[in-house]
Amino acid sequence: DKITFVGNLSPIMLAMGEISEIEDYAKKLIRELAPGGGYIFSSGHSINPAVTVDRFEAMQNIKRKYGTYPINIPN
């Protein structure tokens, strides 16, 4: 049996967190949930209107850089 996880990047962090915090947490999610398949990286819910373009782009850049299989994220 397998399970797939979707999201988990907190909408609150995405709206109010520092870009470095968003990047670190996004890498942690991908590092811990993606190996072996079964993880779809996205926000934990919808994209709040308070999310700045910089924060949204940070999330997308991490996805592009580290979210491709095989997963290989340095600690």
N, CA, C and O atoms as CSV, one atom per row, in Angstrom:
chain,resi,resn,atom,element,x,y,z
A,1,ASP,N,N,0.829,-1.183,0.000
A,1,ASP,CA,C,0.000,0.000,0.000
A,1,ASP,C,C,0.875,1.248,0.000
A,1,ASP,O,O,1.937,1.284,0.621
A,2,LYS,N,N,0.409,2.258,-0.703
A,2,LYS,CA,C,1.140,3.526,-0.768
A,2,LYS,C,C,0.188,4.673,-0.508
A,2,LYS,O,O,-1.027,4.546,-0.661
A,3,ILE,N,N,0.760,5.791,-0.113
A,3,ILE,CA,C,-0.014,7.006,0.129
A,3,ILE,C,C,0.714,8.167,-0.544
A,3,ILE,O,O,1.941,8.168,-0.639
A,4,THR,N,N,-0.035,9.136,-1.000
A,4,THR,CA,C,0.538,10.336,-1.603
A,4,THR,C,C,0.218,11.537,-0.727
A,4,THR,O,O,-0.920,11.722,-0.297
A,5,PHE,N,N,1.227,12.343,-0.469
A,5,PHE,CA,C,1.046,13.587,0.277
A,5,PHE,C,C,1.010,14.743,-0.713
A,5,PHE,O,O,1.785,14.778,-1.669
A,6,VAL,N,N,0.101,15.692,-0.476
A,6,VAL,CA,C,-0.020,16.877,-1.321
A,6,VAL,C,C,0.067,18.105,-0.432
A,6,VAL,O,O,-0.622,18.195,0.584
A,7,GLY,N,N,0.914,19.049,-0.816
A,7,GLY,CA,C,0.945,20.325,-0.111
A,7,GLY,C,C,1.887,20.347,1.067
A,7,GLY,O,O,3.047,19.945,0.974
A,8,ASN,N,N,1.363,20.825,2.171
A,8,ASN,CA,C,2.054,20.908,3.457
A,8,ASN,C,C,2.907,22.148,3.655
A,8,ASN,O,O,3.448,22.339,4.744
A,9,LEU,N,N,3.048,23.001,2.644
A,9,LEU,CA,C,3.730,24.273,2.881
A,9,LEU,C,C,2.690,25.235,3.444
A,9,LEU,O,O,1.761,25.637,2.743
A,10,SER,N,N,2.849,25.592,4.682
A,10,SER,CA,C,1.867,26.392,5.412
A,10,SER,C,C,1.506,27.686,4.687
A,10,SER,O,O,2.396,28.448,4.310
A,11,PRO,N,N,0.205,27.945,4.485
A,11,PRO,CA,C,-0.203,29.211,3.880
A,11,PRO,C,C,0.196,30.414,4.733
A,11,PRO,O,O,0.450,31.496,4.203
A,12,ILE,N,N,0.251,30.227,6.039
A,12,ILE,CA,C,0.668,31.316,6.932
A,12,ILE,C,C,2.147,31.621,6.728
A,12,ILE,O,O,2.541,32.784,6.643
A,13,MET,N,N,2.973,30.561,6.651
A,13,MET,CA,C,4.398,30.775,6.406
A,13,MET,C,C,4.598,31.431,5.048
A,13,MET,O,O,5.424,32.333,4.908
A,14,LEU,N,N,3.857,30.988,4.062
A,14,LEU,CA,C,4.001,31.544,2.725
A,14,LEU,C,C,3.604,33.023,2.688
A,14,LEU,O,O,4.188,33.801,1.934
A,15,ALA,N,N,2.630,33.406,3.485
A,15,ALA,CA,C,2.168,34.797,3.512
A,15,ALA,C,C,3.035,35.692,4.387
A,15,ALA,O,O,3.195,36.875,4.086
A,16,MET,N,N,3.599,35.147,5.470
A,16,MET,CA,C,4.268,36.006,6.448
A,16,MET,C,C,5.714,35.639,6.739
A,16,MET,O,O,6.414,36.410,7.397
A,17,GLY,N,N,6.186,34.489,6.273
A,17,GLY,CA,C,7.536,34.046,6.596
A,17,GLY,C,C,8.599,34.771,5.794
A,17,GLY,O,O,8.329,35.358,4.746
A,18,GLU,N,N,9.798,34.716,6.307
A,18,GLU,CA,C,10.949,35.226,5.563
A,18,GLU,C,C,11.218,34.270,4.400
A,18,GLU,O,O,10.934,33.077,4.498
A,19,ILE,N,N,11.753,34.783,3.325
A,19,ILE,CA,C,12.029,33.937,2.167
A,19,ILE,C,C,12.966,32.798,2.541
A,19,ILE,O,O,12.790,31.678,2.062
A,20,SER,N,N,13.949,33.057,3.376
A,20,SER,CA,C,14.871,31.992,3.794
A,20,SER,C,C,14.134,30.893,4.561
A,20,SER,O,O,14.465,29.716,4.417
A,21,GLU,N,N,13.143,31.262,5.372
A,21,GLU,CA,C,12.345,30.268,6.101
A,21,GLU,C,C,11.511,29.429,5.136
A,21,GLU,O,O,11.414,28.211,5.286
A,22,ILE,N,N,10.920,30.078,4.159
A,22,ILE,CA,C,10.121,29.364,3.161
A,22,ILE,C,C,10.999,28.380,2.399
A,22,ILE,O,O,10.617,27.227,2.200
A,23,GLU,N,N,12.163,28.830,1.978
A,23,GLU,CA,C,13.083,27.962,1.243
A,23,GLU,C,C,13.531,26.785,2.096
A,23,GLU,O,O,13.530,25.647,1.626
A,24,ASP,N,N,13.914,27.041,3.339
A,24,ASP,CA,C,14.374,25.963,4.221
A,24,ASP,C,C,13.275,24.941,4.476
A,24,ASP,O,O,13.525,23.737,4.435
A,25,TYR,N,N,12.061,25.414,4.739
A,25,TYR,CA,C,10.966,24.493,5.035
A,25,TYR,C,C,10.541,23.724,3.785
A,25,TYR,O,O,10.223,22.538,3.867
A,26,ALA,N,N,10.535,24.388,2.636
A,26,ALA,CA,C,10.190,23.704,1.387
A,26,ALA,C,C,11.197,22.596,1.094
A,26,ALA,O,O,10.806,21.497,0.701
A,27,LYS,N,N,12.476,22.868,1.277
A,27,LYS,CA,C,13.500,21.836,1.071
A,27,LYS,C,C,13.306,20.686,2.047
A,27,LYS,O,O,13.465,19.524,1.671
A,28,LYS,N,N,12.966,20.991,3.289
A,28,LYS,CA,C,12.725,19.952,4.298
A,28,LYS,C,C,11.565,19.060,3.869
A,28,LYS,O,O,11.660,17.836,3.960
A,29,LEU,N,N,10.475,19.659,3.404
A,29,LEU,CA,C,9.326,18.868,2.955
A,29,LEU,C,C,9.712,17.943,1.811
A,29,LEU,O,O,9.406,16.752,1.839
A,30,ILE,N,N,10.380,18.487,0.812
A,30,ILE,CA,C,10.772,17.673,-0.336
A,30,ILE,C,C,11.743,16.586,0.093
A,30,ILE,O,O,11.602,15.433,-0.317
A,31,ARG,N,N,12.724,16.938,0.912
A,31,ARG,CA,C,13.727,15.974,1.376
A,31,ARG,C,C,13.081,14.815,2.129
A,31,ARG,O,O,13.477,13.663,1.952
A,32,GLU,N,N,12.087,15.115,2.970
A,32,GLU,CA,C,11.506,14.087,3.831
A,32,GLU,C,C,10.347,13.328,3.190
A,32,GLU,O,O,10.144,12.153,3.493
A,33,LEU,N,N,9.589,13.972,2.316
A,33,LEU,CA,C,8.378,13.335,1.797
A,33,LEU,C,C,8.507,12.791,0.378
A,33,LEU,O,O,7.756,11.891,0.003
A,34,ALA,N,N,9.434,13.309,-0.418
A,34,ALA,CA,C,9.475,12.946,-1.831
A,34,ALA,C,C,10.240,11.671,-2.180
A,34,ALA,O,O,9.844,10.989,-3.126
A,35,PRO,N,N,11.317,11.308,-1.468
A,35,PRO,CA,C,12.051,10.120,-1.890
A,35,PRO,C,C,11.142,8.893,-2.010
A,35,PRO,O,O,10.345,8.595,-1.121
A,36,GLY,N,N,11.288,8.204,-3.124
A,36,GLY,CA,C,10.475,7.020,-3.362
A,36,GLY,C,C,9.143,7.334,-4.022
A,36,GLY,O,O,8.360,6.423,-4.295
A,37,GLY,N,N,8.873,8.608,-4.282
A,37,GLY,CA,C,7.613,9.002,-4.909
A,37,GLY,C,C,6.549,9.291,-3.876
A,37,GLY,O,O,6.762,9.100,-2.679
A,38,GLY,N,N,5.415,9.746,-4.336
A,38,GLY,CA,C,4.292,9.946,-3.436
A,38,GLY,C,C,4.220,11.301,-2.766
A,38,GLY,O,O,3.614,11.427,-1.702
A,39,TYR,N,N,4.829,12.330,-3.366
A,39,TYR,CA,C,4.695,13.669,-2.807
A,39,TYR,C,C,4.473,14.669,-3.928
A,39,TYR,O,O,5.218,14.695,-4.907
A,40,ILE,N,N,3.442,15.492,-3.777
A,40,ILE,CA,C,3.154,16.574,-4.710
A,40,ILE,C,C,3.355,17.875,-3.944
A,40,ILE,O,O,2.579,18.203,-3.047
A,41,PHE,N,N,4.394,18.608,-4.301
A,41,PHE,CA,C,4.743,19.838,-3.595
A,41,PHE,C,C,3.786,20.959,-3.982
A,41,PHE,O,O,3.595,21.245,-5.164
A,42,SER,N,N,3.191,21.588,-2.979
A,42,SER,CA,C,2.334,22.758,-3.192
A,42,SER,C,C,2.080,23.406,-1.845
A,42,SER,O,O,2.528,22.915,-0.808
A,43,SER,N,N,1.353,24.516,-1.873
A,43,SER,CA,C,0.995,25.132,-0.594
A,43,SER,C,C,0.027,24.204,0.124
A,43,SER,O,O,-0.563,23.313,-0.487
A,44,GLY,N,N,-0.130,24.416,1.409
A,44,GLY,CA,C,-1.021,23.578,2.199
A,44,GLY,C,C,-2.483,23.862,1.940
A,44,GLY,O,O,-3.346,23.150,2.455
A,45,HIS,N,N,-2.782,24.865,1.169
A,45,HIS,CA,C,-4.160,25.242,0.844
A,45,HIS,C,C,-4.080,26.147,-0.372
A,45,HIS,O,O,-3.228,25.933,-1.235
A,46,SER,N,N,-4.920,27.126,-0.464
A,46,SER,CA,C,-4.870,28.070,-1.579
A,46,SER,C,C,-3.754,29.093,-1.345
A,46,SER,O,O,-3.150,29.132,-0.273
A,47,ILE,N,N,-3.496,29.906,-2.347
A,47,ILE,CA,C,-2.505,30.970,-2.206
A,47,ILE,C,C,-3.230,32.223,-1.717
A,47,ILE,O,O,-4.053,32.799,-2.429
A,48,ASN,N,N,-2.912,32.631,-0.497
A,48,ASN,CA,C,-3.528,33.780,0.153
A,48,ASN,C,C,-3.168,35.068,-0.590
A,48,ASN,O,O,-2.047,35.190,-1.083
A,49,PRO,N,N,-4.082,36.024,-0.682
A,49,PRO,CA,C,-3.766,37.302,-1.330
A,49,PRO,C,C,-2.606,38.054,-0.672
A,49,PRO,O,O,-2.011,38.932,-1.297
A,50,ALA,N,N,-2.278,37.725,0.573
A,50,ALA,CA,C,-1.171,38.389,1.268
A,50,ALA,C,C,0.195,37.873,0.823
A,50,ALA,O,O,1.217,38.456,1.185
A,51,VAL,N,N,0.232,36.795,0.048
A,51,VAL,CA,C,1.504,36.232,-0.413
A,51,VAL,C,C,2.098,37.170,-1.463
A,51,VAL,O,O,1.461,37.490,-2.467
A,52,THR,N,N,3.328,37.600,-1.207
A,52,THR,CA,C,4.003,38.492,-2.157
A,52,THR,C,C,4.553,37.685,-3.330
A,52,THR,O,O,4.731,36.470,-3.242
A,53,VAL,N,N,4.815,38.377,-4.410
A,53,VAL,CA,C,5.399,37.731,-5.587
A,53,VAL,C,C,6.735,37.096,-5.217
A,53,VAL,O,O,7.036,35.988,-5.664
A,54,ASP,N,N,7.540,37.781,-4.408
A,54,ASP,CA,C,8.844,37.240,-4.005
A,54,ASP,C,C,8.699,35.920,-3.263
A,54,ASP,O,O,9.458,34.982,-3.507
A,55,ARG,N,N,7.739,35.843,-2.370
A,55,ARG,CA,C,7.537,34.608,-1.606
A,55,ARG,C,C,7.036,33.483,-2.514
A,55,ARG,O,O,7.497,32.346,-2.419
A,56,PHE,N,N,6.099,33.807,-3.385
A,56,PHE,CA,C,5.577,32.800,-4.307
A,56,PHE,C,C,6.686,32.300,-5.232
A,56,PHE,O,O,6.807,31.098,-5.467
A,57,GLU,N,N,7.488,33.218,-5.752
A,57,GLU,CA,C,8.598,32.822,-6.619
A,57,GLU,C,C,9.622,31.978,-5.877
A,57,GLU,O,O,10.189,31.051,-6.454
A,58,ALA,N,N,9.867,32.282,-4.610
A,58,ALA,CA,C,10.794,31.466,-3.813
A,58,ALA,C,C,10.287,30.033,-3.737
A,58,ALA,O,O,11.062,29.092,-3.907
A,59,MET,N,N,8.988,29.858,-3.484
A,59,MET,CA,C,8.402,28.521,-3.426
A,59,MET,C,C,8.564,27.812,-4.776
A,59,MET,O,O,8.943,26.642,-4.818
A,60,GLN,N,N,8.284,28.504,-5.860
A,60,GLN,CA,C,8.388,27.906,-7.188
A,60,GLN,C,C,9.838,27.561,-7.541
A,60,GLN,O,O,10.099,26.517,-8.140
A,61,ASN,N,N,10.772,28.427,-7.174
A,61,ASN,CA,C,12.182,28.165,-7.469
A,61,ASN,C,C,12.693,26.936,-6.737
A,61,ASN,O,O,13.445,26.144,-7.304
A,62,ILE,N,N,12.292,26.770,-5.485
A,62,ILE,CA,C,12.696,25.574,-4.734
A,62,ILE,C,C,12.114,24.334,-5.395
A,62,ILE,O,O,12.800,23.323,-5.540
A,63,LYS,N,N,10.858,24.411,-5.794
A,63,LYS,CA,C,10.221,23.270,-6.465
A,63,LYS,C,C,10.992,22.902,-7.730
A,63,LYS,O,O,11.273,21.727,-7.969
A,64,ARG,N,N,11.328,23.889,-8.526
A,64,ARG,CA,C,12.056,23.621,-9.772
A,64,ARG,C,C,13.465,23.079,-9.511
A,64,ARG,O,O,13.938,22.183,-10.210
A,65,LYS,N,N,14.118,23.634,-8.505
A,65,LYS,CA,C,15.509,23.249,-8.236
A,65,LYS,C,C,15.621,21.878,-7.580
A,65,LYS,O,O,16.508,21.099,-7.929
A,66,TYR,N,N,14.730,21.571,-6.631
A,66,TYR,CA,C,14.887,20.355,-5.837
A,66,TYR,C,C,13.767,19.335,-6.007
A,66,TYR,O,O,13.878,18.220,-5.497
A,67,GLY,N,N,12.694,19.685,-6.709
A,67,GLY,CA,C,11.536,18.800,-6.758
A,67,GLY,C,C,11.490,17.861,-7.938
A,67,GLY,O,O,10.419,17.363,-8.286
A,68,THR,N,N,12.630,17.605,-8.564
A,68,THR,CA,C,12.699,16.694,-9.696
A,68,THR,C,C,13.380,15.409,-9.257
A,68,THR,O,O,14.399,15.431,-8.567
A,69,TYR,N,N,12.802,14.292,-9.669
A,69,TYR,CA,C,13.398,13.002,-9.318
A,69,TYR,C,C,14.604,12.731,-10.191
A,69,TYR,O,O,14.603,13.105,-11.364
A,70,PRO,N,N,15.642,12.089,-9.654
A,70,PRO,CA,C,15.755,11.632,-8.266
A,70,PRO,C,C,15.994,12.810,-7.323
A,70,PRO,O,O,16.711,13.754,-7.654
A,71,ILE,N,N,15.385,12.736,-6.158
A,71,ILE,CA,C,15.493,13.791,-5.153
A,71,ILE,C,C,16.889,13.765,-4.550
A,71,ILE,O,O,17.361,12.728,-4.084
A,72,ASN,N,N,17.541,14.921,-4.566
A,72,ASN,CA,C,18.884,15.029,-3.997
A,72,ASN,C,C,19.045,16.433,-3.432
A,72,ASN,O,O,19.444,17.357,-4.141
A,73,ILE,N,N,18.730,16.584,-2.148
A,73,ILE,CA,C,18.821,17.881,-1.490
A,73,ILE,C,C,19.893,17.802,-0.411
A,73,ILE,O,O,19.772,17.012,0.525
A,74,PRO,N,N,20.936,18.612,-0.534
A,74,PRO,CA,C,21.949,18.615,0.525
A,74,PRO,C,C,21.372,19.158,1.828
A,74,PRO,O,O,20.468,19.995,1.821
A,75,ASN,N,N,21.905,18.671,2.941
A,75,ASN,CA,C,21.417,19.139,4.251
A,75,ASN,C,C,21.843,20.517,4.535
A,75,ASN,O,O,21.517,21.058,5.592
